[in-house]
């Protein structure tokens, strides 16, 4: 049970950090002069992929 709870907590943390990463990249690009707009579907796919990437890159 604890294994699943730990996995769920890591996934939620990955989703939070992926959101921060996505929007920080978008803000930096906006400061540089680019204008990016995402549809809801694109944001969802990017969000999930970034969470998976973040989770895989920072496994201990």
Backbone torsions as a table, in degrees:
resi	resn	phi	psi	omega
1	UNK	NA	-41.4	-179.4
2	UNK	-66.1	-30.6	178.9
3	UNK	-62.9	-42.9	179.6
4	UNK	-70.4	-37.7	178.2
5	UNK	-65.8	-42.1	178.1
6	UNK	-64.8	-39.8	177.2
7	UNK	-64.6	-40.1	178.7
8	UNK	-65.4	-42.3	178.7
9	UNK	-64.0	-42.7	178.2
10	UNK	-63.4	-38.5	179.3
11	UNK	-66.5	-41.7	179.0
12	UNK	-64.8	-41.7	176.6
13	UNK	-63.0	-39.0	177.6
14	UNK	-63.4	-40.4	178.2
15	UNK	-64.5	-40.1	179.5
16	UNK	-66.0	-47.6	-179.4
17	UNK	-67.7	-34.0	178.1
18	UNK	-66.4	-35.5	176.1
19	UNK	-63.0	-44.2	179.2
20	UNK	-62.3	-42.9	-179.5
21	UNK	-64.8	-45.4	-178.6
22	UNK	-60.0	-49.6	-176.5
23	UNK	-72.9	-29.6	176.1
24	UNK	-68.4	-38.9	175.7
25	UNK	-63.3	-41.8	-180.0
26	UNK	-66.0	-38.4	178.7
27	UNK	-68.0	-43.5	178.5
28	UNK	-63.2	-40.5	177.2
29	UNK	-64.5	-37.3	177.7
30	UNK	-66.1	-38.0	177.3
31	UNK	-65.9	-35.1	179.6
32	UNK	-76.0	-7.6	175.6
33	UNK	110.9	-5.3	179.4
34	UNK	-81.8	151.3	179.0
35	UNK	-124.7	100.1	-179.5
36	UNK	-106.3	133.1	172.3
37	UNK	-128.6	137.6	-176.8
38	UNK	-115.4	144.1	170.3
39	UNK	-81.3	167.9	-179.2
40	UNK	-62.1	-38.1	179.1
41	UNK	-65.6	-41.9	178.5
42	UNK	-64.3	-41.8	179.1
43	UNK	-63.6	-41.1	-179.5
44	UNK	-63.2	-46.2	-179.2
45	UNK	-65.2	-45.0	178.7
46	UNK	-62.4	-40.3	-178.3
47	UNK	-62.0	-47.8	-179.6
48	UNK	-66.4	-43.8	180.0
49	UNK	-63.9	-39.3	178.1
50	UNK	-67.3	-36.5	178.2
51	UNK	-65.0	-41.8	177.8
52	UNK	-64.9	-44.5	179.1
53	UNK	-61.9	-46.2	179.8
54	UNK	-61.4	-43.3	-179.1
55	UNK	-64.1	-40.6	-178.9
56	UNK	-73.4	-34.7	-177.4
57	UNK	-73.5	-29.6	-173.7
58	UNK	-113.4	28.9	174.5
59	UNK	-71.5	143.3	179.9
60	UNK	-99.3	NA	NA
